[in-house]
Structures are given as structure tokens and as C-alpha cells.
Amino acid sequence: ELGCNRILTSGQQSTAVEGIPLLTSLVKQADGRIIIIPGCGVTASNAAHILQATGATEIHASASTMVPSLMKFSRSDVYMGAKGADEDHRKVTDAQAVADILKAINSIA
């Protein structure tokens, strides 16, 4: 009724692997009415396991790596995020990580 088609969740745990029990329950409860997308800590080494264990049909992964920031100037008294956060690097999607995840999940299809 709200117009949502998908719910991204780690199953109320720190990672989707740890949330597999709740994710499995949510996928069964959703029964195709809404898509449950496991996410958080998804890698090529666990993506297929998460999908198989939960019955989910989609998965979310940042598949990111840290690269040096392009920022040229910064002030020590003004933060671009949380105080003490690493402002000298930024996350970007890693094409190889995406390819590795796709290879892993396509191996179960």
C-alpha cells in the first residue's frame, strides 16, 4: 500500500550472514508480495550461501574499495562527516568485486 517493492535488510544483525535465520523467515512471510533483499557484508565468498540459505532472489552488496580522496584542501576544524572519520579516502564500487559476486551467484543458477 505504501508503494514499496523491496526491503533491504541484514535481518537485524551486523551482517546478512548472521541474519540468515530472520531473513529466511522474512522471505517466507513475504511470499512474493514484496522482495526481501539481504545486504550488509555480502561478498563473493558468501553471496551464494546467503541466497541459497534464505531463498531470496536478489542481494545487495556495496562491492566497494577505498581509494584516495580527490579533496585538495581540508580544515582540521571542519568535518566532512563524523568527527575523526577518514577524510583522506573514499569508497568506490570495485568492478572486480562485482564480477566475483556475479560469478559466485551464477554458479548456483
C-alpha positions as CSV (number, residue, x, y, z in Angstrom):
1,E,0.0,0.0,0.0
2,L,3.0,2.3,0.5
3,G,4.4,1.6,-2.9
4,C,7.4,-0.3,-1.7
5,N,8.5,-3.2,-3.8
6,R,11.6,-4.2,-1.9
7,I,13.0,-4.2,1.7
8,L,16.8,-4.1,2.1
9,T,17.8,-5.7,5.4
10,S,20.6,-7.6,7.2
11,G,18.0,-9.5,9.2
12,Q,18.6,-7.2,12.2
13,Q,22.2,-8.4,12.5
14,S,25.6,-6.9,11.8
15,T,25.8,-8.9,8.6
16,A,23.5,-10.7,6.3
17,V,25.2,-14.0,7.1
18,E,24.4,-13.5,10.8
19,G,20.9,-12.5,9.9
20,I,20.1,-15.6,7.8
21,P,17.6,-17.0,10.3
22,L,15.4,-13.9,10.2
23,L,16.0,-13.3,6.5
24,T,14.8,-16.8,5.8
25,S,11.6,-16.1,7.8
26,L,11.0,-12.8,6.1
27,V,11.4,-14.3,2.6
28,K,8.8,-17.0,3.5
29,Q,6.5,-14.5,5.2
30,A,6.7,-12.1,2.2
31,D,5.7,-15.0,-0.1
32,G,6.4,-13.0,-3.2
33,R,4.3,-10.0,-2.2
34,I,7.4,-7.9,-1.5
35,I,11.1,-8.7,-2.3
36,I,13.4,-9.2,0.7
37,I,17.0,-8.2,-0.2
38,P,19.7,-9.4,2.1
39,G,22.5,-6.9,2.4
40,C,25.5,-6.0,4.6
41,G,28.8,-7.7,4.4
42,V,27.9,-9.5,1.2
43,T,31.0,-10.7,-0.7
44,A,31.8,-13.2,-3.4
45,S,32.6,-15.8,-0.7
46,N,29.2,-15.6,1.0
47,A,26.7,-14.3,-1.6
48,A,25.6,-17.7,-3.0
49,H,25.3,-19.1,0.6
50,I,23.1,-16.2,1.6
51,L,20.8,-16.6,-1.4
52,Q,20.6,-20.4,-1.0
53,A,20.0,-20.3,2.7
54,T,17.4,-17.6,2.7
55,G,15.5,-18.3,-0.5
56,A,16.0,-14.7,-1.5
57,T,16.1,-13.9,-5.2
58,E,18.0,-10.6,-5.0
59,I,21.0,-9.5,-3.0
60,H,22.7,-6.2,-2.2
61,A,26.5,-5.6,-1.9
62,S,28.5,-2.4,-1.8
63,A,31.3,-4.3,-3.5
64,S,33.5,-1.3,-2.7
65,T,37.1,-0.5,-2.1
66,M,38.8,2.5,-0.5
67,V,40.7,4.9,-2.8
68,P,42.5,8.1,-2.0
69,S,40.2,11.2,-1.9
70,L,40.5,13.8,-4.6
71,M,40.0,16.5,-2.0
72,K,42.7,19.2,-2.3
73,F,42.0,21.2,0.8
74,S,40.7,20.4,4.2
75,R,40.4,22.2,7.5
76,S,41.1,20.4,10.7
77,D,38.2,22.1,12.5
78,V,35.5,21.4,9.8
79,Y,34.5,17.8,9.2
80,M,33.0,16.3,6.0
81,G,31.3,13.6,8.1
82,A,31.7,12.2,11.5
83,K,34.5,13.7,13.7
84,G,37.5,11.5,13.3
85,A,36.3,9.8,10.1
86,D,38.9,9.1,7.4
87,E,38.6,12.1,5.1
88,D,41.6,11.1,3.0
89,H,39.9,8.2,1.4
90,R,36.5,7.4,-0.2
91,K,34.6,4.3,-1.2
92,V,34.1,3.4,-4.8
93,T,32.5,0.4,-6.5
94,D,35.1,-2.2,-7.3
95,A,34.3,-3.8,-10.7
96,Q,36.2,-6.9,-9.9
97,A,34.3,-7.4,-6.7
98,V,31.0,-7.1,-8.6
99,A,32.3,-9.6,-11.2
100,D,33.3,-12.0,-8.5
101,I,29.9,-11.8,-6.8
102,L,28.1,-12.3,-10.1
103,K,30.3,-15.4,-10.8
104,A,29.6,-16.8,-7.4
105,I,25.8,-16.4,-7.6
106,N,25.6,-17.5,-11.2
107,S,27.3,-20.8,-10.2
108,I,24.2,-21.7,-8.3
109,A,21.7,-20.9,-11.1
